[in-house]
Amino acid sequence: MAQKTWVRMVTAQTPTNIAVIKYWGKRDETLILPVNDSISVTLDPAHLCTITTVAVSPSFDQDRMWLNGKEISLSGGRYQNCLREIRARACEVEDKEKGIKIAKNDWEKLHVHVASYNNFPTAAGLASSAAGFACLVFALAKLMKAKEDNSELSAIARQGSGSACRSLFGGFVKWIMGKAEDGSDSLAVQLVDEKHWDELVIIIAVVSSRQKETSSTTGMRDSVETSLLLQHRAKEVVPKRIKQMEEAIKNRDFGSFAQLTCADSNQFHAVCLDTCPPIFYMNDTSHRQVKFLVSCQCASHSRSSSKFYMKCDDTKMVAYTFDAGPNAVLIAHNRKAATQLLQKLLFCFPPSSDADLNSYVIGDKSILKDAGIEDIKDVEALPPPPEIKDAQRCKGDVSYFICTKPGRGPGLLSDESLALLHPETGLPK
C-alpha cells in the first residue's frame, strides 16, 4: 500500500422498492432468511433513493458512518456483516494518477467512512433501510472492486436488511427465499426491467413520516412466534400467489396484478393483527384511503366477488399496498388512470390551508399539469368523485403525495459535487 496520504471515494445511488407480495417473517434472524418468497417493484430513484458516499484512506483510524447528517454507530451486527462480507471479496485497486495502490490483503487493515442520505422519510414504512443497505453494499463493492454481480451482492445486502436485496435491481424483482442453511441461495433476481411495464404510475400518499412504533424486526419476530395465520400464509398462500404474480407481470395483466397486490397487502396486515400483541401499522387515514379506493373503482360492481378488481372499468382500476407503515402506495395502470386518481385523491385528501401545492405533490409533477391543477385554488375547485356518495374532504390527513414510476437499479454518480464526503478529508461536507 502506497504510504502517501490519500482518500479514495465512490458515490452511489440506489432506489427503494415496494413489495407487492410481502416479505414478513424470518426463519433465521442472524442471516435474515425469510419464510417465503417475495416480489417487489423498484421505484424511480429520481424520486425515492438513497445516495451513499464511501471513502477509504490510510489516515482513517476507525470505521465511521453519518446518516442524514448525523453520525451513527457501525458496531451493530448488520453493518458489521455487510462490511465483513465485502472486505472478504475486495480485490486489488490501483489508481496511478492519484498514487493509490491497495493490495487485496490491505483492505483488512484499512478503515472506511460512509455518508448516506435518504430523500424520503426514514423508518416510516417506505423501505428506507432497504435502499440504505443496498446502497452501502453496492458502493463498498465498487470501492473495493469486488467482482460479484448484483444478484450475489444481494445476498450480502440481505444480511443488513432483508428487503435490501430487492433494491439491487430495477423493474420487478423476486427475492428467492432459498433452502440452504447458510443462506447462499437466498438472493434476488430480476423478473423484468423497468421498461417492461413502463406505463405504470405510482402515487404514494405519505400519511406519516414519523418513525413507526413497532419496528419491522420486532414485528416479524412476534408474528413468527405467535401468528398461526403467518404459518398458513407462508406455506399455502404465498407460493401460489408468487406464481400468479409472475404471470401477471410477464403478461402485463393489470387486473390480476391489482387483485393480487391488494389481497396480499390485506393479508399482511391481517397477520399483524393476528400477532400477539397485535401490531397496528395502518391508521384511520390508511383505512379511509382503502375505503375511498374501493368506492372509486367498484361502486357499481358486486363486492361479493373476489375478482371485483378485474371487473372494474379500466380507467378506474388501481392497486393499493401498504408496507409496515400507514403510507398508501397506489399503482395505476397508465397515466390517464393516474391523472384521474390524483384528482380524486386531492379532492378527498386536500392539503391543509397553509400548505404549498409545490411541496404537497412532489416527484413527477407533470401529472398535476395533466390533471389541470396549477395551484391550491384548482384543488379547491375539484368536483367530488361521482362514484362516492356524499364524499367528504379530509383536509390535512395526508402530509404529501409522491408521484413516481417503476425505475432502474443502483448506479454510480460520477459528478463529484454530489459526493457527501469531502475528497480531501473524507469527512462530511
matplotlib code that plots the C-alpha trace (Angstrom):
import matplotlib.pyplot as plt

x = [0.0, 1.4, 2.4, 1.3, -1.9, -4.8, -8.6, -10.4, -14.1, -17.1, -20.7, -23.7, -27.4, -29.8, -33.6, -36.1, -38.7, -42.2, -43.3, -46.4, -46.1, -44.9, -41.9, -42.8, -41.1, -37.7, -36.6, -33.1, -32.8, -29.0, -28.7, -32.1, -33.6, -37.3, -40.2, -41.5, -40.5, -41.5, -41.8, -41.4, -41.4, -38.4, -39.3, -37.7, -34.5, -35.1, -37.9, -37.1, -33.5, -30.5, -27.3, -24.2, -20.6, -17.9, -14.3, -11.1, -7.8, -4.8, -5.4, -8.8, -8.4, -11.9, -14.9, -17.5, -20.9, -23.2, -26.9, -28.8, -26.0, -26.0, -23.2, -24.4, -22.6, -21.4, -20.9, -24.3, -24.2, -26.0, -23.5, -20.6, -21.9, -22.0, -18.6, -17.0, -18.6, -17.5, -14.0, -13.6, -14.3, -12.2, -9.6, -6.5, -7.1, -4.6, -5.0, -1.7, -2.9, -3.6, -0.8, -3.1, -2.3, -4.2, -3.4, -6.1, -4.9, -4.6, -8.4, -8.5, -6.3, -8.0, -11.0, -13.9, -16.1, -19.7, -22.2, -25.7, -28.7, -32.4, -34.5, -37.6, -38.7, -36.6, -38.2, -41.7, -42.7, -41.1, -38.3, -35.6, -33.4, -33.7, -32.4, -29.8, -28.2, -28.4, -26.6, -24.0, -23.2, -23.2, -20.9, -18.5, -18.3, -17.4, -14.9, -13.2, -13.5, -15.4, -16.2, -19.6, -22.7, -25.7, -27.5, -24.5, -24.3, -28.0, -27.2, -24.9, -27.3, -29.9, -27.8, -28.3, -32.0, -34.0, -35.7, -32.4, -31.6, -34.5, -33.1, -30.1, -32.3, -34.7, -38.2, -39.9, -37.7, -38.1, -36.4, -36.0, -36.2, -33.8, -33.4, -29.7, -29.0, -26.1, -28.4, -26.2, -29.3, -31.4, -31.0, -32.7, -33.3, -34.8, -38.1, -38.4, -36.7, -38.3, -39.1, -41.2, -44.2, -43.3, -46.9, -47.5, -47.7, -47.2, -48.6, -47.6, -49.8, -47.4, -49.7, -47.0, -43.2, -42.8, -40.8, -43.2, -43.9, -43.1, -40.0, -40.2, -37.6, -39.6, -42.9, -41.7, -40.2, -43.5, -45.5, -43.3, -43.7, -47.4, -49.4, -50.9, -52.1, -48.5, -47.6, -50.6, -49.8, -46.1, -46.9, -50.2, -51.0, -47.7, -46.3, -49.5, -49.6, -45.9, -46.6, -49.8, -48.0, -45.0, -47.5, -49.4, -46.2, -45.0, -48.3, -48.9, -52.2, -53.2, -56.5, -54.7, -51.9, -54.2, -56.2, -53.1, -51.4, -54.4, -55.2, -51.6, -51.4, -54.7, -53.4, -50.1, -51.9, -54.2, -51.1, -50.0, -53.4, -53.1, -49.8, -49.6, -49.5, -51.3, -49.4, -51.1, -49.2, -52.2, -54.1, -57.5, -56.4, -55.0, -58.4, -60.2, -57.9, -58.7, -62.4, -62.0, -60.2, -62.8, -65.6, -63.9, -63.4, -66.1, -69.1, -71.2, -70.0, -70.8, -68.5, -69.2, -66.9, -63.2, -62.4, -64.1, -60.8, -60.8, -64.4, -63.9, -63.7, -60.1, -59.9, -60.7, -58.5, -55.9, -53.9, -53.1, -50.5, -49.3, -45.9, -45.1, -46.5, -49.6, -48.5, -50.5, -48.7, -51.2, -50.4, -52.4, -52.2, -51.5, -51.1, -54.8, -55.9, -53.2, -54.4, -58.0, -56.8, -54.8, -57.8, -60.0, -57.2, -56.8, -60.5, -60.8, -57.4, -56.6, -53.7, -54.1, -54.9, -51.3, -49.8, -48.0, -49.0, -45.4, -44.5, -47.8, -47.3, -43.7, -41.8, -43.2, -45.2, -46.2, -49.2, -50.5, -50.4, -52.3, -54.9, -55.3, -54.1, -51.7, -52.4, -54.4, -57.4, -57.6, -57.6, -60.4, -62.5, -62.2, -65.6, -66.4, -65.8, -69.1, -68.6, -68.5, -71.8, -71.5, -67.7, -66.0, -62.9, -60.3, -58.1, -54.6, -54.9, -52.1, -48.7, -47.9, -48.0, -45.1, -45.7, -43.3, -43.0, -41.0, -37.3, -33.8, -31.5, -28.4, -25.7, -22.6, -22.7, -19.6, -20.4, -18.0, -20.2, -22.8, -20.4, -21.4, -17.8, -15.0, -12.5, -9.5, -10.6, -13.2, -15.4, -19.0, -19.2]
y = [0.0, 3.4, 5.5, 8.8, 10.1, 9.9, 9.4, 7.2, 7.7, 6.3, 7.7, 5.5, 6.0, 3.1, 3.1, 1.9, -0.8, -1.6, -5.3, -6.4, -9.9, -9.2, -10.4, -10.9, -13.3, -14.8, -18.4, -17.3, -14.0, -13.7, -14.4, -12.8, -15.7, -15.3, -17.7, -17.1, -15.6, -12.0, -9.8, -6.0, -3.1, -0.8, 2.9, 5.6, 6.7, 10.3, 10.4, 8.0, 6.9, 6.7, 8.3, 6.9, 8.0, 5.6, 6.5, 4.8, 6.3, 5.2, 8.3, 6.9, 5.3, 3.7, 2.9, 5.8, 6.5, 9.5, 9.1, 12.2, 14.3, 12.6, 10.2, 6.7, 3.7, 1.0, -1.5, -3.2, -6.8, -5.9, -3.3, -5.5, -8.4, -6.3, -4.8, -8.2, -9.8, -7.1, -6.9, -10.6, -10.1, -7.0, -7.0, -5.1, -1.4, 0.9, 4.5, 5.7, 9.2, 9.6, 7.4, 4.9, 1.2, -1.1, -4.8, -7.4, -8.1, -4.3, -4.0, -5.8, -3.0, 0.0, 1.8, 3.3, 6.4, 6.2, 9.1, 8.3, 10.4, 9.4, 11.8, 10.3, 9.6, 7.1, 4.3, 5.4, 2.3, 3.4, 0.8, 3.3, 0.6, -1.5, 1.4, 2.2, -1.2, -1.9, 1.4, 0.6, -2.8, -1.6, 1.4, -0.7, -3.3, -0.7, 1.0, -2.4, -3.6, -6.7, -8.9, -10.2, -9.5, -7.7, -11.0, -12.2, -8.7, -9.0, -12.0, -9.6, -6.7, -9.1, -9.5, -5.8, -5.6, -8.3, -6.1, -4.5, -7.5, -6.4, -2.9, -4.2, -4.4, -2.2, -3.1, -6.1, -8.2, -11.6, -12.5, -16.2, -17.5, -20.3, -23.6, -23.7, -23.2, -20.8, -18.6, -18.9, -19.4, -16.7, -13.8, -11.5, -11.9, -9.5, -10.7, -7.9, -4.5, -1.1, -0.8, -3.9, -2.2, 1.5, 2.8, 2.1, 5.2, 5.0, 7.5, 7.3, 9.0, 9.9, 9.9, 10.0, 10.4, 9.6, 6.5, 3.6, 2.4, -1.3, -1.9, -4.4, -6.6, -6.7, -7.1, -10.0, -11.8, -11.5, -12.7, -15.8, -16.7, -16.1, -15.9, -19.1, -17.1, -16.3, -20.0, -20.7, -17.8, -18.8, -22.5, -22.3, -18.9, -17.1, -20.0, -19.8, -16.0, -15.8, -17.9, -15.9, -12.6, -13.6, -14.5, -11.2, -9.2, -11.1, -10.6, -7.1, -8.3, -5.3, -6.9, -9.9, -7.8, -5.4, -8.2, -10.0, -6.8, -5.7, -9.1, -9.7, -6.3, -7.0, -10.4, -9.0, -6.5, -9.3, -11.3, -8.2, -8.1, -11.9, -11.3, -11.1, -8.4, -7.1, -4.7, -1.6, -0.2, 1.2, 4.1, 5.7, 7.6, 4.4, 2.7, 5.7, 5.5, 1.8, 2.6, 5.5, 3.4, 0.6, 3.1, 4.8, 1.7, -0.7, 1.3, -0.2, -3.8, -6.6, -6.7, -10.3, -11.4, -12.0, -10.8, -7.4, -5.6, -7.2, -6.3, -2.6, -0.1, 0.0, 3.8, 3.4, 0.4, 1.0, -1.4, -0.4, -1.8, -0.8, -1.9, -1.7, 1.8, 3.9, 5.2, 4.0, 3.0, 3.3, 1.8, 3.0, 1.0, 4.1, 7.9, 8.6, 6.4, 8.1, 11.6, 10.7, 9.1, 12.2, 14.5, 12.3, 12.0, 15.8, 16.2, 13.8, 14.4, 18.1, 19.9, 21.9, 25.6, 26.8, 24.2, 24.9, 22.7, 22.6, 20.7, 18.8, 16.9, 16.0, 13.7, 13.7, 17.0, 16.7, 14.6, 17.8, 19.5, 16.6, 16.9, 20.7, 21.7, 24.6, 25.9, 25.4, 27.2, 24.4, 21.8, 23.6, 23.7, 20.0, 18.2, 15.4, 11.9, 10.8, 7.2, 8.3, 9.3, 12.3, 12.4, 14.1, 16.2, 15.1, 18.2, 17.7, 13.9, 13.3, 15.0, 14.9, 12.8, 11.4, 10.7, 8.2, 5.1, 1.8, 2.7, 1.4, -0.3, 1.1, 3.1, 5.2, 9.0, 10.4, 14.0, 14.7, 17.6, 15.0, 13.3, 13.5, 13.4, 15.9, 14.5, 15.6, 14.8, 12.0, 13.8, 15.1, 18.2]
z = [0.0, -1.0, 2.0, 0.7, 2.4, 0.1, 0.0, -2.4, -2.8, -4.6, -4.6, -5.5, -5.8, -5.0, -5.3, -2.8, -3.5, -2.5, -2.2, -4.0, -2.5, 1.0, 3.0, 6.6, 8.9, 9.2, 9.6, 10.6, 12.4, 12.1, 8.3, 7.7, 5.8, 5.0, 5.5, 2.0, -1.5, -2.2, -5.2, -5.4, -7.8, -7.8, -7.6, -9.8, -8.0, -9.3, -6.8, -4.0, -3.4, -1.1, -2.0, -0.3, -0.5, 0.8, 1.3, 2.3, 3.5, 5.5, 7.6, 8.9, 12.4, 12.6, 10.5, 10.8, 9.3, 9.0, 8.1, 7.0, 8.5, 12.0, 13.0, 13.9, 15.2, 12.8, 15.7, 15.0, 13.7, 10.5, 9.5, 10.5, 8.5, 5.3, 5.9, 6.7, 3.6, 1.2, 2.6, 2.1, -1.6, -2.1, -4.9, -5.7, -6.5, -8.3, -9.3, -10.7, -11.3, -7.5, -6.4, -4.8, -4.7, -2.4, -2.3, -1.6, 1.9, 2.7, 2.9, 6.3, 7.8, 6.2, 7.6, 5.7, 6.1, 5.0, 4.5, 3.5, 2.7, 2.0, 0.0, 1.7, 5.4, 7.3, 9.3, 8.2, 6.2, 2.9, 2.9, 3.8, 5.3, 2.1, 0.0, 2.6, 3.0, -0.8, -1.4, 1.2, -0.2, -3.8, -3.1, -1.0, -3.7, -6.3, -3.9, -3.2, -6.8, -5.8, -8.8, -7.6, -9.7, -8.3, -7.5, -5.5, -3.8, -2.9, -0.7, 1.3, 1.3, 2.7, 5.8, 6.5, 5.7, 4.1, 1.6, 0.6, -1.6, -3.9, -4.4, -6.3, -9.5, -11.3, -12.6, -10.8, -8.6, -6.8, -3.6, -3.6, 0.0, -0.7, 1.2, 2.2, 5.9, 5.2, 3.1, 0.0, -2.2, -0.7, -3.1, -5.5, -9.2, -11.7, -13.2, -15.8, -16.1, -15.7, -19.4, -19.5, -17.9, -18.1, -18.4, -14.7, -12.5, -8.7, -6.2, -2.6, 0.0, 2.9, 5.8, 8.4, 8.2, 11.9, 12.9, 13.4, 17.0, 16.2, 14.1, 11.3, 13.0, 16.3, 14.5, 12.3, 15.3, 17.2, 14.2, 13.7, 17.3, 17.7, 14.4, 13.1, 10.0, 9.2, 9.1, 6.8, 4.6, 4.1, 3.4, 1.5, 0.2, -0.9, -3.1, -5.3, -5.3, -6.4, -9.5, -10.3, -9.8, -12.0, -14.7, -14.3, -14.6, -17.6, -19.4, -18.1, -16.8, -14.6, -13.4, -11.9, -10.7, -8.8, -7.3, -6.0, -4.8, -2.8, -1.4, -0.3, 1.4, 3.2, 4.4, 5.6, 7.8, 9.0, 10.1, 12.0, 13.8, 14.4, 16.2, 20.0, 20.9, 17.8, 15.5, 14.1, 11.1, 9.3, 10.9, 10.4, 7.4, 5.8, 6.3, 4.8, 1.8, 1.2, 1.5, -0.9, -3.5, -3.3, -3.7, -6.6, -8.7, -7.6, -6.7, -9.5, -9.1, -6.8, -3.8, -3.1, -5.9, -5.0, -8.6, -8.3, -9.1, -12.5, -13.2, -12.8, -15.5, -16.7, -16.3, -12.6, -11.8, -9.1, -7.0, -3.4, -1.0, 2.5, 3.8, 7.6, 8.0, 7.3, 3.9, 0.9, -2.3, -5.2, -8.6, -11.6, -14.9, -17.0, -16.9, -17.7, -14.7, -12.5, -13.5, -12.6, -9.4, -8.3, -9.0, -6.7, -4.1, -3.9, -3.6, -0.7, 0.9, 0.2, 1.9, 5.0, 4.5, 4.8, 2.5, -0.7, -3.7, -4.8, -1.6, -1.3, -4.6, -5.3, -7.6, -11.2, -11.0, -14.7, -13.6, -11.9, -15.3, -16.9, -14.1, -14.9, -11.4, -11.1, -7.6, -4.4, -5.9, -8.6, -5.8, -4.0, -7.3, -7.9, -8.2, -5.9, -7.3, -8.8, -7.5, -3.9, -2.3, 0.0, -0.4, 2.5, 2.3, 4.9, 4.9, 6.3, 6.7, 4.1, 4.6, 0.9, -2.2, -4.2, -7.9, -9.4, -11.6, -11.9, -12.0, -12.6, -10.2, -8.5, -10.3, -9.6, -9.6, -11.4, -10.5, -7.6, -6.5, -5.5, -3.1, 0.6, 1.9, 1.3, -1.2, 0.8, 4.4, 3.9, 6.4, 5.7, 3.6]

ax = plt.figure().add_subplot(projection="3d")
ax.plot(x, y, z, "-o")
ax.set_aspect("equal")
plt.show()
